[in-house]
Amino acid sequence: RDKVVILGDGNAKAVYVNEEDIGTFTIKALDDPRTLNKTLYLRLAANTLSFNEVVRLWEKKIDKTLEKVYVPEEQVLTLISETPFPGNIGIAIGHSIFVKGDQTNFEIGPDGVEASQLYPDVKYTTVDDYLSKFV
């Protein structure tokens, strides 16, 4: 409870979305002609954070500094290759999201739309609000 393991340097941005919010945006997009033949991205501004930023939010909530254990990318890749399938799937996904930043390391092109820009009226659960449930 006093330490956190962080893949890579913890600076890659990831998108955190509550399941109910995914449902809300999906329902709004179903009959919206602006989403026809488009990919709907959920890149919510308040929830696009690095793991280090999430840890800082948590530390602020619990008024405590956690010991941070950083796992270098090379070590993560070794762990993926040495862990038998299917046990390595979660590690590989973690590498993609938290080390490579594959959720946010690209621009949304003309074939895509971002949900919170289409539906600014939707009040989604922020990471900060979500973490408050656990304090």
C-alpha positions, 0 to 999 in steps of 0.5 A: 500500500505504500508503493506503486509499480510504474511501467516505463517512465510513467510519462506516456499519456493514457485515456481512462474512461468509466464503463457507464460513460462509454455507454452514454457516449455510445448511445448518443453516437448511435443516431448521430449522422456526424458519426456515420462511417467514422471511428468514435474516439473517447479522448476525454481531456480531464481523463487523458493523463500519464500514470505519474499524474494519476499517482500524484492525484492519488497521493494528494487524496491520501496525503501521502507520498508513495514509493515509486518503482519504475520498470524500464521498457527493456525489462517490460519487454523481457517479461513479456517474452519470458511469460507464457501465453496467455499470461503475457497478454496483460503485460503486453497491453500495459506496455502498449498503453503505459510505455508506448502511449498507443492510446494517444500518440496519434492525431485523430484523422478525418475518419474519426471524431472525438466524443467529448467534442461532439457531446460537450453536454455529457458530464463524464466521470473524471479520474479525480472523481473516480479515485475519490470513491476509494479514499 
